[in-house]
Amino acid sequence: MADIKEIISEKRGALANIHKVFLDFPQGVEGHFDLYEKIMLEEYLPLPRGMREFIAVEVSKANECPYCITHHQEAYKNFENELDPEKLNILREFSQMVSKEPWKASQFNEKFKNEGFTHPQFLQAVMVASYFNMANRMAFCLDLEIETDFDKSCN
């Protein structure tokens, strides 16, 4: 059976530092990647991939995390022309709120509904924004540097 390093590299095209740094804790990196894969990479999820990447970028901007901004802006480029700018406004506002004042974010359930989002889309937005708040903090705690070949893992 392949180890987690090989699995991630095969699925993502390269091994990002946010995964590489945890190789000495294989259960941790495996759990981390499994969650990332389930909420960001699977095809048939409530939010389109572009919206997921947009949330990743906006949360990372709110937290001023250059590592995650760089990775997810690159990934977002693949999808940005497919998205409704009106819907991106609420996602931006939501991402800021979840990052800066999370105790107020529940008010967005109704806002999402009014903008034509479904309840499962709201739930996925909550999960993606929460995940990136966690990932941003890991990147800061571990003082991660962007990889020279980072774009290989941004598909």
N, C-alpha and C positions, 0 to 999 in steps of 0.2 A: 504494500500500500504506500502511496506517495505521502511524503510529509507535508505539513501545512504550507511551508515555503513554496514547494513545487505546485501545490494546488492553487494557491493565490496567484503565483506567477503565470500559470497556465490560463487561469480565468481572466486575469487583468492585463496580461501582456508584460508586466514587470512587478516587482515587489516594492511597494511604497514604504518609505521610512516609518510611517505610522504603524505598519504591520511588522516590518523588519525589527524594530526596536524591541518588540515583545517576543521574539523567537525563543528566548530563554524561559518564557512562560507560555508553553504551547497551548495549554487549555484556554488561557486568556486571549491569545491571538486568534485561536479557532472560534471562540465565542464572539469576539469582536467582528471578525470577518463574516461569520454566519449572519449576524444581525444586519451588518452593512449590506450584504448580498440580498437578504430578504426584503429590506425596505427601500433599497436604492437600485438594484440591478435587475430584479425579476421583471419580466415583460408585462404581465397582465396584472397590474396593480391599479388602485383607484386613481392615482395622479399620474399623468404622463411623465416620462423620464425628464423632460425639459423643466417641468415645474419642480421636480425633486431637486434637480441640480441648481435651479434658481434659489430655492429655499436654502440649500447648502451654502451658496455664495452669500446670500443676504445675512444669514446667521453668522457666518464667519466674518463678514464686514462689521456687523454689530459688535462682535467680540474682538475685532482687530487682529485676526489670526491669519498672518500672511501665508502660512503653510497650506491651510485648507482653502483660502481664497484662490491661490495659484492653481491648485489641483482642480477645483470645481469650476472655476471660470473657464479653464481649458475644456472640461467636459461639457459645460453649458453651451459652448460655441457650436456643438453638434446639433443643438435643438432650438436655439433661440428664435429662429425664424418661424417656428411652428406654433408659437404661443400667442395668446390673446393679451395685448398690453393692459387691458382693463383688469383682467384677473391677476396680472403680475403686481398691480398696485396693492391689492389686499394681501397678497403673499409677502410683499416687502414689509408692509405695516405689521403683519402678524409675526414675521421673523424678528423684527426689532423688539416687539412686545415680549415674545417668548424669551428673548435673550436678555433684555434689560429689566423688564417688570413682569416676570412670569405669573405672578399672582393675579394679574389682570387679563391674562390671555383667554380665559374661558368665555369672555364676551364675544370672541370671534366665531363661536359656533353659529350664532344667529347671522353675523355678517357674511360668513361663508355661504350659508343657505340663501341669503338675499342676493348674492352674486351668482347663484346658479350651481354652486358646488354641492355635492352630495355629502351625507354624513360620513361615509367611508373615506371620502377625500379629505374631509376635515381631520378625521382620526389619523390618516397617514401624514398629513401636514404636521400634526402635533408630534408624531413619532420621529419624522425626519428632522424637524427643528430641535427636538430634544436630543436626538442622537448627535447632531452637529455641535450643540452646546457642550456635550460630553467630549466629542472628538477635539474640539478647539482647546479644551482644558488639558487633554492628554498631550496635544502638540506643544502647548506652553510648558507644561510640567517637565516634558522630556527634551525641551529646547530643540525641536526637530528642524532640520534644514531641508530645503527642497532638493530633490534628487536631480542630477543633471539630465537624466532621461525621464523625468516625471511624466511627460506627455504620453509615454507608452502605456501608462496605467490609467489614462483618462478617457477610455473608450466607452 
